[in-house]
Amino acid sequence: MALASQDPAADGTQEAAASEAPAPGTGTAAAVAAAEAAWLAAGETVRIDSWIWAVRLVKTRSLGATACRGGHVHVNGERVKPAYSVRVGDEVRLRHEGRERVVIVKRLIRKRVGAPVAAQCYIDNSPPPPPREAVAPVGIRDRGTGRPTKRDRRELERLRGLGTPDAPGAPVVAPDPHGRRRPGR
């Protein structure tokens, strides 16, 4: 049984409740009940580090707090500390793992929930992630062909860009006092 303040259709329209409710069959009733328990009432607030963790923008709450302390989290254009209280309608910018996420807070939650339910708590305005480089794997040998010969190994190193030991840019090998070559230390 959901409280009226937690109900997305608090104004009484049934369409709003149907548009924000999870689609049938996407999760169990227990997951939906747990998610509804995680939503907060109208007057409550949530710390920003806890919210970005709960909606799965970062993996751990401590990573969220570290991102805030490092200046990687901005709410409405301003740097915030981990204890900043986030509200519905705030724009949160998070720079994490080489990518900037821009989200608008739609619902406040304190507990971490499943990804489909967490996606309902914000509107994602992030730019698309950069495309992954389509690089063919270089130097992969067929399974069961045995140990590579010296010639095969040199070809693999050349393809991988490692070059030969005497090539320019190769690691310097310090001479042994006895005239033998050995790896540099």
N, C-alpha and C positions, 0 to 999 in steps of 0.2 A: 504494500500500500504506500503510494508516494504522497508526500505532503504537497499542499498547493503551492508553497513557495519554491519547491524543487521541481515542480512540473513545468516543462517547457511551454505549455499552453496555458499559462496563468491568466491570460486575458479571456479564456473561455472558448477560443476557436479550436476546433478539432483538427483542422488542416495543419496547423503549426505543430501539433503533437505528432501527427502522422509523418510530417516531413523530417523531424529531428529524431524520431525513434529509430532504433536499429531495425533493419529489414528482418523479417521473419526467416529463420533458418541460418542466419549468419553467426549466431552465438546461442549459448544455452540460456535458459531462464535464470540460472544462478549467476552467470556473468553479468546479465543485465541488471539484476537486483543489486549486485555488488557495485556496479557502476553508479546506479542511482543513489546508493548509500554514500558514495564518494563525493557526489555533487554537493555543493554548499548552498546554504540559504542566501537570500538576497543581501543581507547586511554584513555577512562574514567576509574576511579577507584571507589571502594566501600569500606566503612569501614567494618571491620570484624564483628562487633557487628550487623550492619545492614544486612549484607549478611546472617549470620547464622539465623537471624530472618526471612528474606525474603524467604529462602529455607526451612523454617519450622523445623529447628533443635532445636529451642527453641520457647517457646510460646510468649514471649514478647521481645522487643528490650532491655528493661532495664534488663531482665534476661541475655541476651547475654552480655551486658556491665558488669554486675556483675560477670559473669563467666570469662570474660577476666581479670577483676581486681583481681579475686581470683586465677588466674593461671591455670584455667581449659581449656583454649584454647591455642593450639600450632599450629603455621603455619610453615611448613617445619622444625619441630623439635625445634622451639624456642617459648618461652612464648611471647605473644603479648598483647598490650594494646588495648582498644576498638577502638581507632582511626587508627589502623594499616590498610593500604591499601592492600586489597587482589587482586591477579591477577589470570588470567586463568592459570591452571596447578599447582597451589599451593596445598599442602596437608594440610588439616585442621583436627586437632584432638581435639575433644570436649568431655570432661568428664561431663556427665549430667545425673541426676537421676539414679546414680549407674551403669552407662553403659558408655563405651567409643565408640564414633562414629568417624570413620576415613573416610573422604571424600576427593575427588580430585575435585577442582573447574573446571567445564566445561564451565560455562557461568556466567557472572556477571549480577545480577539484584539488583535493589534498592528497588522496591516495593514488598510487600507480594502478592503472587499469589496462586492459587489453588494447592493442593498437587500433582496432576499428572503433572502439568507444572513445579512445583518446583523440582520434581524428575529428570527432564531433565537438570537441572543446575549443577548437580554434579554426580560423580561416587562413589557409596557407597562401600567401602572396609572394612566396620565394621565387627568385629566378630559377629557371631550369638548371639542373646540375650540368657541369661541363661534360661533353661526350668523352667516353673512355677512348684511349688511343687504340686503334685497331692494328696491333702489331702481331705479326705472325710469330709463333714461338720459334726461336732460332736454336738450332743445334739439338733437337730432341731425337734421340736414337730409338729405333724400334726395340720393343721388348724382346729379350731372348737372343739378341745378336752377339752377346758376349762383351768382353772388355774391349774398349777401343784400342786400336794400335796407336803407335806414336804419331803416325801420319794423320789418322782420324782425329786424335786429340788436338793436333795443331790446326786442323781445318775447323774444328769446333771453336777453338779459341779465337781464330781469325774471324769467324762469323759472329761471335759474341762481342767482338771488338777488344778482346784482351790482348791480342797480338802475341808476338814471340818475346822471349826474354831479352833479346838484343834489340827489339824495336824501340823507337823513341817513345818516351812516356812510360816505359816499363820500370818496375821498381829497381832501385840501384842495389847491386850485389857487391858487398864489400869483399875485397880479396883476402884470402887466408894468408897468414904469414908464411905458410909453406908453399904458396903459389896456387893452391886449389881455389875454386869458386864455391862460395857458400851463400845462403840467403842472408841479407842484411839484417842487422839487429838494431 
